[in-house]
Amino acid sequence: MDFTYSEEQQMLADSLRRFVASEYAFEHRRRNAREQGGFDRATWRQLAEMGVLGLTVPADHGGFGEGPTSQVVVQRELGRGLVQEPVIPAAIAAAILAHHAPVAQQAEWLPAIADGSKIVALAYLEPATRYRLDTAQTVARQREPNGYVLRGTKSVVWHGGAADTYLVSAMLDGTLALFLVSHDAPGLSVTTYPTIDRLSGADLQLADVPATLVTVDGLRALELGIDHGIAAQCAAAAGAMERLIEITAEYLGARKQFGKPLASFQALQHRMADMLVQKELALSMAYVAAQGLDATDADERRRKVAAAKVVTARAARFVGQQAVQLHGGMGMTDELEVGDYFKALAMTDVLLGDTDLHMERYTATMAAIAA
């Protein structure tokens, strides 16, 4: 895989970096998190106009039909700026609908995702199932020839408060299926709350909520969508690490001890070098995950995405912790943005499956290869 940006990718990266610098400064991000739960409708429209939301949506549905490598370019820049809007949940929904939804649903929902008029969030986690994808306690039953109702609970829906519609997993006649549920559907109760990374989550209570069937091949659709989300998440984390290292280097260059900049002390230089190595590992693995999404073999995709998630999560934790320590006591305060990056990087491990889960996935695929 060629890591060199094409001319179009470089232009997009430059545009996004200018956007973050001018429109998404530290003060804006904090205000956005405090007052709007990490979602600003004006910013969302700007991202749609820049082509971010429709990047991987097929061209015949109003998108640009770009591949996973372009997603790495975009998410890296959004990660550098800790852009809080639900771009990754949108990419997950677009991947599921583009590959598994009926043609009529694709024509209805994919253009709406691309232009930002609809926000679709994936609701698959439940209190009793943890990260498992192959089962759900939420149950669907057919109410009429073309209609269904859902009953159950979904937890920790990423950006659930901002969503217009949810992609909900439920058991239908013993098979895991995916359904579309409107935010204002009767019988649906949505409870939102802040998360440690200054974003928001939501819990859903479904009491015979009307729903539209997307696919009865729910497990395969979920795996594909979440793998797309993980690839994007790895790129965003690499971008956040990159910017956090720059912030830390600036601090060490400005802060003095014994009349010398902290950056002149060799021990601290070594720690910065270790952070750079981890960032490069994470960025490389983001491309490995993107390469996995292009694989025709599902096991190869699972193996590469799982490996990328594990390496990136460990790198994110290391870089975040080192940055806080190198800032000294100031790193523990709320006055500096280093804390925002640390919290966002800490969530890399738990969002879309933790390290333990993906180590199991990686081990299982390697065992299958060995057999």
Number of C-alpha atoms within 10 A of each C-alpha: 8 7 9 8 14 11 9 10 17 15 12 20 20 14 15 23 19 13 19 19 12 9 14 20 14 16 10 11 21 17 12 19 19 13 10 14 23 23 21 16 13 9 16 21 15 16 20 19 14 16 18 26 27 29 23 21 24 20 14 11 19 17 21 17 15 14 16 22 25 23 25 25 22 27 30 29 28 26 26 22 24 25 20 25 22 21 23 24 25 23 27 23 25 28 24 25 23 20 13 22 22 13 11 8 16 20 16 11 20 25 22 19 23 29 22 23 14 17 23 28 26 27 26 25 23 22 13 12 13 12 17 13 18 16 20 25 16 20 21 27 17 15 13 8 6 9 12 18 21 28 19 17 23 25 20 22 25 23 28 28 20 24 20 15 19 23 24 26 32 28 20 19 12 11 17 24 26 31 24 21 24 18 18 12 14 13 14 19 17 16 14 18 14 15 17 11 19 17 21 23 18 23 22 22 19 22 15 19 20 23 24 18 21 22 20 20 14 25 18 17 23 26 17 21 23 23 25 26 22 25 30 31 27 33 32 32 32 32 26 29 33 23 20 26 22 14 17 21 19 12 16 21 14 12 13 13 11 6 7 12 14 20 20 13 12 10 11 15 15 11 15 22 13 14 24 18 14 23 24 16 16 29 26 19 25 34 26 21 31 29 19 25 23 14 14 9 10 15 18 19 23 23 21 25 30 29 21 29 29 24 20 30 24 18 27 29 20 19 28 25 18 20 24 20 14 18 19 11 9 14 20 13 13 10 10 14 16 22 21 21 25 24 17 25 30 22 18 25 21 14 16 19 19 17 21 12 17 20 16 12 19 22 15 15 20 14 10 10 10 7 6
